[in-house]
Amino acid sequence: MTQNVHTQKTSDSGVSIWLDDLSRTRIESGSLQDLIAHKNVVGVTTNPSIFQKALSQVGPYDAQLKELGKVDVETAIRELTTTDVRNATDIFREIAEATDYVNGRVSIEVDPRLAHDTENTEKQAIELWEKVNRPNAMIKIPATLEGLPAITATLAKGISVNVTLIFSIERYEQVIDAYIEGIKQAHANGHDLTKIASVASFFVSRVDSAVDKLLEENGSEEAKALEGKAAVANARIAYELFENKFANDPAWAELEAAGAKRQRPLWASTGTKNPAYSPSKYVDELVAEDVVNTMPEKTLDALAEQGNGAPSIKGTYEESHAVMNKLAELGIDIKQVTDKLEADGVAAFIKSWDSVIADVQAGIDRVNA
């Protein structure tokens, strides 16, 4: 097993490389196994947009759709997606066991239409966990205000959670608190804390897309000098919070002694959207111990070709806070930006899910014609 020199360096610096993509074709072609063997991939994340891309393909899912018969579309979607996730978790099982279930994780998201429905999010998280039925699965729950109590309740049942759609430092702190409370309840409920894992998916490139637009509108030299800096500064401050919270929270120290694992920051939305920036920018500039970076294949390929992989977060906190302060001085309200990004993120996933429903219904009609 010869790993790529650049992905290996990134991995050696403490970053767990996860692939932000999954499809039946990727599983059956051996592509996923190849990325594990040669590009240090140790986990997979999915989301409604990824499943929309996978399930829109005519062919790969037809055999299972035919087998399912004339079922309702929601049942069909559940069967198709959980089958892919279950098969992927089996591929990663060895990595999961070798890393004490820190890596080797495969995430599947609750229906995005439930993003503001605490009770049904919790209910579906349990259903998905039981349906996939693998110890190295992870259930994705959005970090909306309504999602926070569902995160705690799901963890309390011993279920591993990937908290998604985090954009702001303020919300990230609430996510950590929800996680610690969930682990505390899981401990009280008698669950084995060593088997529960969680990541906090902090979205990166979308912050630059939004802030750069505002900086361009400003047009000053000072504004121009800040282009491409907001997203990385925001994420680095999130890592500073991660370090401080888990190092100084007395409740956490007690849980860690009982076998609990820290909820690692996961850098999501790491594909570079501005062609002027390095295609591995949101990997190279966010390297530190105990982080996950989930990448679309294009970003993973860019990392493999030219990535740096050297630690790049430690020692940047003062500079990162200075970037955020300068943005505020220019009248850019980062909270307003991140609130809108969260709302837009939920809306985009709902739109993708509507497409999934249409595509799968078309598939059911096609194979049963």
Secondary structure, DSSP 8 states (H G I E B T S, - for coil): ----HHHHHHHHTTEEEEES---HHHHHTTHHHHHHHHS-EEEE---HHHHHHHHTSSSTTHHHHHHH-S--HHHHHHHHHHHHHHHHHHHHHHHHHHTTTSSSEEEEE--GGGTT-HHHHHHHHHHHHHHH--TTEEEEEE-STTHHHHHHHHHHTT--EEEEEE--HHHHHHHHHHHHHHHHHHHHTT--GGG--EEEEEE-HHHHHHHHHHHHHH--HHHHTTTTTHHHHHHHHHHHHHHHHHHH-HHHHHHHHTT----EEEEE--S--STTS-TTHHHHTT--TTEEEEE-HHHHHHHHHH---S--STT-HHHHHHHHHHHHHTT--HHHHHHHHHHHHHHHHHHHHHHHHHHHHHHHHHHT-
